[in-house]
Amino acid sequence: MKEDPYLESGRTEGNSEYMDEAILEDTRKSVSDARMGVGSGMLIQVKKALAAIKIGKYGICEVCGKPIDKARLKAYPQATTCLEHADDK
């Protein structure tokens, strides 16, 4: 409850006079949660790429072991897979 007051019981009682406000609040919560999920996923990818740099495997696909195309790394530096295996993870 401390991390996410939205989950507090009784939160909706007396909190919103109009249904539109309650729907707007729910939508904002959903958008916020989605953004946090995307941000967390990106952070994990960046950390994996930094770890690959430390061990000398940056730019090598972690699925097939082939080099990741330089254009892919330029556009998406935290890539840990080649384009062929991008959807495998």
SEKEVO-811607 format. One record per residue: y, x, z of N, C-alpha, C in turn; residue in three letters; chain. Coordinates in steps of 0.02 Angstrom, whole numbers, always signed. Each point is the difference from the previous one (the first is absolute). Layout:
N
((Y X Z) (Y X Z) (Y X Z) ALA A),
...
This chain:
89
((-60 +41 +0) (+60 -41 +0) (+63 +43 +0) MET A),
((-3 +59 +32) (+58 +43 +2) (+16 +27 -69) LYS A),
((-52 +15 -40) (+11 +28 -66) (+23 -53 -50) GLU A),
((-23 -62 +8) (+17 -53 -48) (+14 -65 +37) ASP A),
((+63 -11 +18) (+19 -61 +37) (-16 -64 -39) PRO A),
((-10 +5 -65) (-16 -58 -41) (-65 -32 +23) TYR A),
((-45 +38 +29) (-65 -25 +22) (+3 -32 +69) LEU A),
((+56 +1 +33) (+7 -27 +67) (-13 -76 +1) GLU A),
((-40 -22 +47) (-15 -72 +4) (+63 -38 +18) SER A),
((+8 -60 -28) (+58 -41 +14) (+62 +21 -38) GLY A),
((-7 +47 -44) (+57 +27 -37) (+34 -54 -42) ARG A),
((-38 -48 -25) (+29 -50 -45) (+32 -58 +37) THR A),
((-13 -8 +64) (+27 -56 +38) (+75 +10 +13) GLU A),
((+40 -45 -26) (+72 +4 +10) (+33 +57 -37) GLY A),
((-37 +32 -43) (+26 +58 -35) (+34 -19 -66) ASN A),
((-21 -54 -29) (+27 -18 -65) (+10 -76 -4) SER A),
((+60 -21 -18) (+14 -71 -4) (-26 -30 -65) GLU A),
((-1 +38 -52) (-19 -26 -65) (-62 +36 -26) TYR A),
((-41 -37 -35) (-61 +28 -28) (+15 +58 -48) MET A),
((+56 -6 -38) (+19 +53 -46) (+9 +67 +36) ASP A),
((+28 -2 +58) (+11 +61 +39) (-66 +31 +21) GLU A),
((-48 -42 +20) (-65 +25 +20) (-37 +31 -59) ALA A),
((+6 -31 -58) (-32 +27 -60) (+32 +66 -19) ILE A),
((+66 +4 +4) (+36 +61 -15) (-21 +56 +48) LEU A),
((-7 -16 +63) (-22 +50 +49) (-70 +25 -15) GLU A),
((-46 -46 -18) (-68 +20 -18) (+0 +44 -62) ASP A),
((+42 -17 -48) (+4 +40 -62) (+26 +70 +15) THR A),
((+51 +4 +41) (+27 +66 +18) (-52 +43 +36) ARG A),
((-39 -32 +43) (-53 +35 +36) (-52 +27 -50) LYS A),
((-20 -41 -47) (-49 +21 -50) (+26 +58 -42) SER A),
((+62 -4 -21) (+30 +55 -39) (+4 +63 +41) VAL A),
((+19 -6 +63) (+5 +58 +44) (-69 +32 +10) SER A),
((-51 -40 +11) (-68 +26 +8) (-24 +35 -63) ASP A),
((+16 -29 -58) (-21 +31 -63) (+34 +67 -10) ALA A),
((+64 +4 +16) (+36 +63 -7) (-29 +54 +46) ARG A),
((-16 -21 +61) (-30 +48 +47) (-68 +25 -26) MET A),
((-38 -45 -29) (-65 +20 -28) (+7 +49 -57) GLY A),
((+47 -13 -44) (+12 +45 -57) (+25 +68 +26) VAL A),
((+46 -2 +47) (+26 +63 +28) (-54 +40 +34) GLY A),
((-43 -32 +37) (-55 +34 +34) (-48 +32 -51) SER A),
((-14 -37 -53) (-44 +26 -52) (+30 +61 -35) GLY A),
((+64 -3 -13) (+34 +58 -31) (+0 +60 +46) MET A),
((+11 -11 +64) (+0 +55 +48) (-68 +34 +2) LEU A),
((-53 -39 -2) (-68 +28 +0) (-10 +43 -62) ILE A),
((+22 -25 -59) (-7 +38 -62) (+39 +66 +3) GLN A),
((+60 -2 +27) (+40 +61 +6) (-34 +50 +46) VAL A),
((-26 -24 +56) (-34 +45 +47) (-62 +31 -32) LYS A),
((-37 -39 -40) (-59 +26 -34) (+20 +54 -51) LYS A),
((+55 -12 -36) (+23 +49 -49) (+23 +64 +35) ALA A),
((+35 -7 +56) (+22 +60 +38) (-60 +39 +26) LEU A),
((-52 -35 +22) (-61 +34 +23) (-33 +36 -58) ALA A),
((+0 -31 -60) (-29 +33 -59) (+39 +63 -17) ALA A),
((+66 -1 +8) (+40 +60 -12) (-21 +55 +48) ILE A),
((-8 -17 +64) (-19 +50 +50) (-66 +34 -15) LYS A),
((-48 -38 -27) (-66 +30 -12) (-7 +23 -73) ILE A),
((+54 -4 -38) (-1 +24 -69) (-34 -46 -50) GLY A),
((-3 -64 +15) (-32 -47 -45) (+48 -52 -28) LYS A),
((+64 +12 +7) (+49 -47 -27) (-5 +0 -76) TYR A),
((+2 -60 -29) (-4 -6 -73) (-71 -4 -25) GLY A),
((-49 -3 +45) (-70 -7 -18) (-23 -69 +23) ILE A),
((-32 -37 -46) (-23 -67 +16) (-54 +3 +54) CYS A),
((+9 -39 +53) (-48 +1 +55) (-64 -38 -16) GLU A),
((-2 -35 -57) (-60 -36 -21) (-43 +43 -46) VAL A),
((+30 +25 -55) (-39 +37 -50) (+11 +75 +2) CYS A),
((+52 +24 +34) (+12 +72 +5) (+37 +30 -59) GLY A),
((+20 -42 -48) (+38 +25 -57) (+74 +1 +16) LYS A),
((+39 +42 -36) (+72 +2 +12) (+34 -67 -15) PRO A),
((+48 -17 +41) (+41 -60 -11) (+54 +19 -50) ILE A),
((+11 -43 -48) (+50 +13 -52) (+68 +13 +31) ASP A),
((+35 +50 -26) (+66 +19 +28) (+51 -56 -5) LYS A),
((-4 -40 -53) (+47 -57 -7) (-12 -50 +56) ALA A),
((-64 -11 +19) (-15 -46 +55) (+28 +27 +66) ARG A),
((-8 +64 +11) (+26 +30 +62) (+76 -1 +2) LEU A),
((+31 +8 -59) (+73 -2 -2) (+25 -70 +17) LYS A),
((-34 -51 -26) (+20 -69 +13) (-21 -24 +69) ALA A),
((-56 +26 +24) (-30 -23 +63) (-28 +61 +37) TYR A),
((+44 +40 +31) (-20 +64 +30) (-54 -6 +54) PRO A),
((-7 -58 +31) (-50 -8 +53) (-68 -20 -27) GLN A),
((-8 +0 -67) (-65 -19 -30) (-54 +47 +23) ALA A),
((-57 -28 +19) (-58 +40 +21) (-59 -11 -47) THR A),
((+10 -42 -51) (-52 -12 -50) (+31 +3 -69) THR A),
((-42 +16 -49) (+23 -2 -69) (+10 -73 -21) CYS A),
((+30 -10 -57) (+14 -68 -23) (-64 -40 -10) LEU A),
((-52 +34 -23) (-65 -34 -11) (-28 -30 +64) GLU A),
((+12 +33 +57) (-28 -23 +64) (+53 -32 +46) HIS A),
((+58 -15 -27) (+54 -28 +41) (-19 -66 +33) ALA A),
((-40 -40 -34) (-19 -65 +28) (-63 +3 +43) ASP A),
((-32 +58 +4) (-62 +7 +39) (+11 +2 +75) ASP A),
((+61 +11 +20) (+13 +9 +72) (+24 -63 +31) LYS A),
